[in-house]
Structure formats: C-alpha cells, structure tokens
Amino acid sequence: MPAPQDVCDLGNAAIMPGLVNAHAHLDFSDLPEPLGQPDIALVDWIRLVLEFRRQAAGRDRRPIELGLSESLRCGTTTLGDIAQPGWPVDQVVASPLDVTAFQELIAPTAERIAAAMELARNHVRMVQTASNLRPGLSPHAPYSVHPDLLAAVVQLSAEEKVPVAMHLAESPEELRLLRHGDGPLRDLLEQLGAWDPTTPRPGNRPLDYLHVLASAHRALLIHGNCLDDEEIAYLGQNTARMSVVYCPQTHEFFRRAAYPLEKMLAAGVSVALGTDGRGSSPDLSLLDEMRCVARRHPTVGLNRVLQIGTLSGARALGLENEIGTLEAGKRADLAIVALPDRDAANPHELLFDPEARVVACYCRGKANSE
C-alpha cells in the first residue's frame, strides 16, 4: 500500500477550482486607487492612462511582481495579462501562476502596421519557454487598430494557434466613432496625430469586428458592454472559439448602463470574468468580481457565478480540458476559502459572503499560503 500522506485540516473552508482571471493589466498593479474619479468619461480616462504610461516609462518591474503576488493571494491560479513591450517574461516564469501574455498591439494608422506585426511575431516566438506561460495577441480596440492590422493578427493567431483579446463594444463613444466617424474618440486621435479616416470605417459596428475575430484560433471580447441583440446572438452561435470577458468592478467604476449578462447567458454566450487593472478597479480579487456579479445580477444563480469565475475563464483561454473544475485528470489548481461560521440553505451564499476570504491556493498541486 502507498504510504499515508499528511492530513491538512482546512477547518471551515471551501475547496474550489483555482480562480481564472481572463483579463488583467498587471502593469497598473502599483496604483493605490483607480485613475480619475468614478463616472469619468472614457476619453478623459485614456488621457490619464497615457500620462501614467509616459511617467512610468523606464521604471522597475515591480508592478508585475505586485500583481502576480496579489493575484495569488486572492486565489487566482490562471490569468490572461495584457503585456506591454518589455514585459518581464523571466519574472512570470518564476511565478507559480499560469499566465497567457497577450501582447498589446496598437496601430491606428497604416504606417504603424509593419512594426506592430513584427512585435506580434517576436512575442509569439519568445513566449513559448515554460509550462506556465503561453503567448496571446491583443489588437487593442477598434479606434486604435487599423483593419489591416486586425486581419493580419487574426491570420497569425490561426496559424500559430494563439488566442486573441480585443477591447470591443466598451462604450457609447466607441459606437459613435464606428457608426459616424466622429465624437470624442476621434478628437483624441486627431490631437495625438493618430487619426486615419479608414480606422474605423464609418458605418461599422461591433458585429463587423466579430466577423473578423471569428477566424482567430480563439477570441476574447473584452467588456462587450454595448453589444446589441444581433451581436449577442452571433456570439452565442460561436461559443466554441469566442468568449466575452466581463469586468464588473471596472463596469461599476465607469458607471456604465446595466450589463447584459442575463441576455448573454440566455443566448448561450460563454462569459468569463476579468479584474481589468488597478487603473479602473480597486483590486485584483476575482472573488470580489464574482461577489459584484452576484450583487448586480441577483437572478443569475450563485452556482453559475462560480462557473463564470472558473470554468468559463478556462474555456476563454483554451484551457477547459486542464483546469476550471475539480475532477480527475485535471491540474490540481485550487483556491481555499475560509467561510463564515453560520449556516446557509445554499452553501454558495457562504462563499460569496463578504467575510469569506481566500486563505491559500494550490498551483499544480503545490500549496501557496498567505
């Protein structure tokens, strides 16, 4: 008989699949609070981001280290991060977390496409060096990505079998730019010397971008706050390779209109969760994002909320056969949550109680405690 193993008494705790953060910006992880004030206009917030990045140029790599550590403390075992040039590959490889690094690609004008594609190809080649790290590509958004760049990135995704993440249908300002070619986002691009009248083409809508992204190996649509019924139906028909990533606390920060989560789930859309970054969210706790979902969408069952924060995130990243549920054959990625000392008819109520806290997690069977 095999030798008995040490027994670890976790007390009054829930053992659940490791949480999957499908969308993060770890380079903001040293911010003590979000940029700007709640209800800030998107364009004003983008200006703050640009200034933050300008001032942060050449700083040390501590923000990524802080973000990885915070994620681990919060029970996240797998995440998708938007990587900037110079993203610290070695630092992430040394972490127990499983990370998909989505290289951010920006080219609002045709002249910048070649450089963006060189960055994309180099990233795909470089980020294939460890079992806990895989490459992804992130053509940023419709207002910052030329249609020809998007088409080339999708083709590279299909050839190299890497996922693509794109911010899409995020705000009314974006829809206005797509439909009419004007508004605050155009004003910003003109001020930055980055306006190209073919990016985007007036009359477009998010559905046009979904049609292109559907040819990627796997596509993550970040936010999707303003998707219409036809676009939601299209995503519901293409769940094998397309997911939406909802960032609830960022959604609250910008005080967006009600998120169409119930409509998406009813249409069969695969919805995952992301923390976004500390530039627009108070923390990197996916459990807090799940609590936010439970609070804002009370008709969505708590068991479904748990699935959105685990298996759906795994599916979005193409890892549903490895993680996301507790079953034989999958990786031993676990989050341990200490529960409040009370009874509840539905045990999920205890899990989402504000007093419940992550006390440990396991990555590939190895314990990582507070």
Protein Blocks (a to p, Z undefined) as FASTA:
>chain_A
ZZddddddebjaddddddddfbdcfklmmpfbdehjehiafklmmmmmmmmmmmmgoiaf
klmmmmmmmmmmnopabdcddddehiafklmmmpmbdcddddddddfbfklmmmmmmmmm
mmmmmmombfkbccddddfbfmlccfklmmmmmmmmmmnopacdddehkbfklmmmmmno
pajklmmmmmnopacfklccehiafklmmmmmmmpmbdcdehjlmccfklmmmmmmmmmm
gccdddfklmmmnopacdfklmmmmnopacdddekjaklpcbfcfklmmmmmmmmmmmbc
fklmmmmmmmmmmmmnopmmmgopacehiacddddddddddddfblklmmmpmkbccfbd
ceehiacdZZ
